[in-house]
Amino acid sequence: MDYKELLQKRAKQSKVYSSHQMIGLMIAEVLEDREHKALYIKLAKNEDSDKLLKLAKSVAEKKDVRNKGAYFMRTWQMENKRQKERENLRSK
């Protein structure tokens, strides 16, 4: 194996430096959506990672969902919206 092949092999391997990166990659694996792993990493950094992972696992268990990534995002958005509405009602 020459140096160029070695670099190409290493580039394909995942490098995780923090916990939110690991959580984001786990979510991408669970949802079978490696294309959007950067999005999941960003979500895990800014949001409650346990809650996100639990939601991803519940979406993955649903057999009738074709696009698990899109379903996950829509469910997360609706849940966030409900939570903000509850917080607004409490503050009034």
C-alpha positions as CSV (number, residue, x, y, z in Angstrom):
1,M,0.0,0.0,0.0
2,D,1.5,3.3,-1.0
3,Y,1.1,6.6,0.9
4,K,-1.8,7.9,-1.3
5,E,-3.9,4.8,-0.7
6,L,-3.2,5.0,3.0
7,L,-4.4,8.6,3.1
8,Q,-7.6,7.7,1.2
9,K,-8.2,4.8,3.6
10,R,-7.7,7.1,6.6
11,A,-10.0,9.8,5.1
12,K,-12.9,7.4,5.1
13,Q,-12.5,6.5,8.8
14,S,-14.6,8.5,11.2
15,K,-12.7,10.8,13.7
16,V,-14.7,11.7,16.8
17,Y,-13.2,14.3,19.1
18,S,-16.2,15.2,21.3
19,S,-19.4,13.6,22.7
20,H,-21.8,15.6,20.5
21,Q,-20.0,14.3,17.4
22,M,-20.4,10.7,18.6
23,I,-24.1,11.3,19.3
24,G,-24.6,12.9,15.9
25,L,-23.0,9.9,14.2
26,M,-25.1,7.5,16.2
27,I,-28.2,9.3,15.1
28,A,-27.1,9.1,11.5
29,E,-26.5,5.4,11.8
30,V,-29.8,4.7,13.6
31,L,-31.7,6.7,10.9
32,E,-29.6,5.1,8.1
33,D,-28.9,8.7,6.9
34,R,-25.1,9.1,6.7
35,E,-25.5,11.9,4.1
36,H,-26.7,14.3,6.8
37,K,-24.4,13.4,9.6
38,A,-23.2,17.0,9.9
39,L,-26.7,18.1,10.6
40,Y,-27.2,15.6,13.3
41,I,-23.8,16.5,14.9
42,K,-24.9,20.2,15.0
43,L,-28.3,19.2,16.5
44,A,-26.5,17.1,19.2
45,K,-24.2,20.1,20.0
46,N,-27.1,22.6,20.4
47,E,-29.9,20.4,21.7
48,D,-30.5,17.7,24.4
49,S,-28.6,14.8,22.9
50,D,-30.4,12.1,25.0
51,K,-33.7,13.4,23.8
52,L,-32.6,13.4,20.1
53,L,-31.2,9.9,20.4
54,K,-34.4,8.6,22.0
55,L,-36.4,10.2,19.2
56,A,-34.1,8.8,16.5
57,K,-34.5,5.3,17.9
58,S,-38.3,5.6,18.0
59,V,-38.4,6.7,14.4
60,A,-36.1,3.9,13.4
61,E,-38.5,1.4,14.9
62,K,-41.3,2.5,12.7
63,K,-41.5,0.1,9.8
64,D,-43.8,2.2,7.5
65,V,-41.5,5.3,7.3
66,R,-39.6,5.5,4.0
67,N,-37.4,8.6,4.7
68,K,-36.4,8.2,8.4
69,G,-34.2,11.4,8.3
70,A,-37.0,13.6,7.1
71,Y,-39.5,12.0,9.5
72,F,-37.1,12.5,12.4
73,M,-36.6,16.2,11.5
74,R,-40.3,16.9,11.2
75,T,-41.1,15.2,14.4
76,W,-38.3,17.1,16.2
77,Q,-39.5,20.4,14.8
78,M,-43.1,19.8,15.9
79,E,-41.9,18.8,19.4
80,N,-39.8,21.9,19.6
81,K,-42.7,24.0,18.6
82,R,-45.0,22.5,21.2
83,Q,-42.4,23.0,23.9
84,K,-41.9,26.7,23.0
85,E,-45.7,27.2,23.0
86,R,-45.8,25.7,26.5
87,E,-43.0,27.9,27.7
88,N,-44.8,31.0,26.3
89,L,-48.0,30.1,28.1
90,R,-46.1,29.6,31.4
91,S,-44.4,33.0,31.1
92,K,-47.7,34.9,30.7
